[in-house]
Amino acid sequence: MIRLDPITRDRLTRFQGIRRGWWSALILMALIAFTLVAELFVNSRALIVHYDGEWYFPTYGAVIPGTTFGEEYAYETNYKLLQKRFADEGSGNWVLMPPVPFDPYEINSYAGEFPPHAPNFDRGHYLGTDIAGRDVTARLVYGFRIAIWFSIALLASTYVIGIILGCLMGYRGGWFDLIVQRLIEVWSNVPFLYIIMIVASIVTPDFGMLVFLMVIFGWMGMTWYMRTATYKEVSRDYVMAAKALGASDWRIITTHILPNTVSVIVTFIPFSVAGGITALTALDYLGFGLPPPTPSWGELLKQGTDRLDAAWIVTSVVTGLVLVLVMVTFVGEAIREAFDPRRLTRYE
């Protein structure tokens, strides 16, 4: 069982007392958890198929050919058509589909109509389709999953580098601090967008490559903050006392300095998450992000601005983007207030 020190408990209590930040954090955590099981809610594969006394669970299983259910084709079963067939036959076989029975890559066509299709509840297109006929709800959900996990991966990578380098710069000082400072000054002047454009023109960037490119240009911000915070903590009496008692550098940094700089680390987390989401959205919008047809909020936003007559596209993605960023901002404000070092500080 995790035991928290009194100051941490007081900070968490204060955070819970800031209601809009607390509820925004709960909603965001629920959304992140939802992305882990999104296939159960948004997917073209059936959740359950009951056929001739046998049970099938296609969602997370292998591809099941249509011949398994008495169809004439050997490729993957079209579960929506299978559901309609079972209903017409009335034989006791049935199919349970997700609430949104479309995947983000599925192109839907309807006789006499050209995409994009307006929202239609009877067809299950609750937010309509995009210009290729793909369900907007499905692309929003899976686009959010990619964006949030991209920002979390970017956050973890940049914070590991920034915290380690910043602590070493502030703790060691001297020549090491000067060398890293010069490196940061030179590296920060490299035009990031031009690098992305050059890379995108040579190879097709994937998720890992984009995270890598963002990390090598995004670690400097947290490094500066941690360097400043560590310099301040190193000059305090408790660090000098720890050195006098023979504590190792590793113990001083991990046991004494880092706990007293946690407010710096935690405060910037929500804003870093928001920065990761907006960065990926902007790159996808400009065409330098993930390759099509990858579900992307930026790609949907581009479609929406190009086809303003299909207002449901741009309205859906802008609403989703604004809601997520507003909730992240509320969480950031609440954390900054709750972890304010001027209110609660630990020296030991």
N, C-alpha and C positions, 0 to 999 in steps of 0.2 A: 504494500500500500504506500502511495506517495505521501510523504510528509512535507508540508510546506512551512517555511519559516514565517513568523508573525507579519513581517513587512510584506511578503508576497501575498499572504492571505488578505491583508488590508488593501493591497492594490487590486486584487481580484474582486473583493467586495465593493470597492469603489467603482470598478469597471461595470459590475452588474447593476450598480445604482444609476448608471447613465443609460437610460432605457433604450434610446434609439440605437446606440452603439451595441448594446447587449443583444437586442433582437436582430439587428442586422448581422451580427456575428453568427447567431444561431441559424438564420436563414441561409447565410453563405456556406456554413458547414453542412447544412442539409443539402444544398445544391451540389456541393463537391461530392458528398456521399452518393447523391443521385446519379452523378456521372459514372460512378463505378458499376451501376446496374441499369444504365440507360436502355440497354437492349430489352429489358423487361417491360418497358413503357413505350419505346419508339423503335420499331423494328418490323421488317417485312416477313420475318420468320415467325411461325406460330409459337405460342408459349406451350401449349399442350395439344396433341392430336390423339383422339381415341378412335381407333379403326379396327374393326373386327375383333374386339376384345383385347387389343394390344394398346399399350400406352407409349407415346413418343414425346420427347422433349427436345424439339429442334433448335431452340434459341441458342444454347451454348454447346450444342453437339456438332457432330459431323454433318456434312451435306447429305440429305436424304433424297434420293431420286424419286421422280413422280411415279415410277413403276411400283414402288413400295405400296402406294395407295390406290393402285388400279388405274393409273393414268398411262397414256401411251408413250410418253417421252421419258428419257433416261436422265435428263439433267435435273437440277434442283427443283423441288416441288414449288409451284405457285400456290401458296397457302390461302390467299384470298379467293382464288378460283376454286380451290378445294373446299373451302368453307361453304361457298355458294352451292357447289355440287352436292355436298352432304345434306345441306338444308333442303335442296330440291328433292333428293331421294327419300328423305325421311326414314333412313334405315337404322337410326340410332348412333351412327358415327357423327362425330362433331369435332370442330376445331375452335380453340380459344386463341384469338389474336390479341396483340397488345392494344392499348387505347389508341395509339397512332400507328396504324399498320403499314408504315412505309419506312424504308431505310433512306439515308441521305443521298445515295447514288442512283436510286431507282427513278427512271424516267417514266412518267405517267402520261398517257395519251388518251384522248377521248374523241370519238367520231364527230367531225364537223367543228371541232374547236382547236385553236392553236394556243400554245402556252405564251405567256403565263396565264394560269387559271385563277380566277378569283376564289376567295374562301368559300368552301362548300361543306357544310357539316354532314350532309348525306353521304358524300364521298369520303369523308374523313380528313379532308384538307382544311383544317381549322384556321390556318393562316395562309391558305392558298398555295400556289406553286411558283417557282421561279421561271426564268425565261426558257429553261430547258425542260420544264415540266416536273422538276424535283420538288418534293414537299418542303415547304419553308419551315414548318415546325421541326421536322427531322433535321434539317440543316442547321437550324438555330441550336438545337439541343447538342448535336455532335460538334458543332462549331464552338459552343461554350466549353465542352469537355476538352477540346484541343487547346483552347485559349487559356483556361484555368490551369491545366497541367503544364502548359508551356511556361506560364508565369511562375508557377511553383518551382519547376526545375530551374528556371533562370534565377529565382530568388535564392534557392539553396546554393547554387554554384557561386553566384557573386558574393553571397554572405560568407561562405567558407573562405574564399580567397581574401575578401576584404577584411574580415575579422582577424585572420591569421597575420596578414601583412600589416594591418593597422596596429595591432597589439605589438608586433615586433618593432615597428618603427617607433612607436611611443615608448616602449620599454628599453630598447637598445639605444636608440638615439645615434649620435655620432655619424660615422661614415655610412653605415647601413641606411640610416634615415635619409641622408643626403642623396645617396644613389637612387633609392626608390622614389624620392621626390622628383628628381630629374627625369626618371623614367616615366612617371605619371604625367609630368608636364609635356614631354615629347609625345607620348602616346595619346594624350587627350586632344591633341591637335590633328590627329589623323581623321579625315572625313569619313565617318561611319557609313553614311548613306552611299557614298561612292563605292566603298568596298563591297557593300551588299549588291549594288548594281553590277559591278564587275564579276562577282562570284555568280550571280544569277544569270549573267550572259554566257558564262562558261559551262556551268553545271546546273542541274535542277536541284535547288535546295530542298532538303527534307527537314523533318522536325529536329533531329539531332544536330544537323549543320547550322540551322538557325539559332538554336540554343547556344552552340559553341561560338558563333559569331557575335551574338549579343553578350555573352559572358566576357569575351576578351576585350570588349569595349565598355562593359558595364560594371567592372569590379572596382573602379577608382573612387566612386562616390562613397561607398561604405568604408573604404580604406582611409579616406580623409577623416571621416567622423570618428572612427575607432582610434586613429592616431591621436586626435585631439583629446578624446576622452581618456585614453591611456596615459598621455602626458600629464593630465590633471590628477589622475589617481596615483601615479608613481610618486608625485611630490608630497603625498599625504603621509602622516606619521605612521599609520598602520602598516604601510609598505616598508618603511624604514625599520619598524619593529620586527617585521617578519624576516627581513634580511639579517638583522642583528641576531635573531634566534637560529639562523642557519637554514632557513627555508630555501629550497631550490627555486630557480627562475620559473620552471614549469608550475610548481605549486603556487607561487605568488600570482602568476598570471591566471591560472585556472580557478584557484580557490578564493583569491582576494580581489583581483582586478576585474575579471569578467563579471562576477555577480554584481559589482557596483557600476558596470556599464550596460547592464541588461536593458535599462530604460532607453538607451540610445538604439540598441538592436531592435527591441520590440516595437518602438514607436514608428520606425520606418518600414516595417513589414507590410502593413496594408497598402501604403503608398507605392511600394515596390511591386506588389501584386497588380495594382491598378496600372502601373507603368508597363508591366509586361503584357497585359491584355491590350492596352492601347497601342503598344509598339507592334505587336503581331497583327492587329487589325489594320493599322496604317500600312504596314508592309504588304499585306494581302490586297488592300485597296489599290496600292500603286502597282501591283503585279510583280513584286519582288519577294513575296513570301512563299507560302506553301503552294505546290503546283495544283492546278485544277485536275480532277473535280473534288479535291479535298474540301470537306465542309469548313467554311470559314465565314466569320462575321464580316471581315473586310471585303471578301468576294461578294457576299450578299449586299453589302452597302454599295459596292460599285454597281451591281445590277440595279439596285433601287434608284440610284441617282441617274443612271442611264435611261431607265424606264419609269419616269415619274407618273405615267398613266397607270402603272400597276402599283398604286400607292401602298398596298398591303406589304410589299417587300421592304421598302425603306422604313415604313412605320414600325414593322415588327423588329427589325434589327436595331434601329435607333432606340426604341423603347427598352429592349433587352439590355443594350449597352449602357444606357443612362441609368437604369435601375441597378445594375451590378456595380457601376462605378460610384453611384450615390451611396449604396450600402457599404462599399469598401471605404469611402470617405468618412462615413459615420463611425465605422469601426476604428479607423485611424485617429479620429478626433477623440474618441472615448479612451483609447489606449494612451494617447499623449497626455490626456488629463489624469488618468489613473496612475500612470507610471512617472509622473512629473517628479524628478529627483529633488526638487525644492520642497516637496511635501514629505516624502518618505525616502530616507537614505540609510544605507547600512555601512558602517565602518567597522572593520574588524581585522 
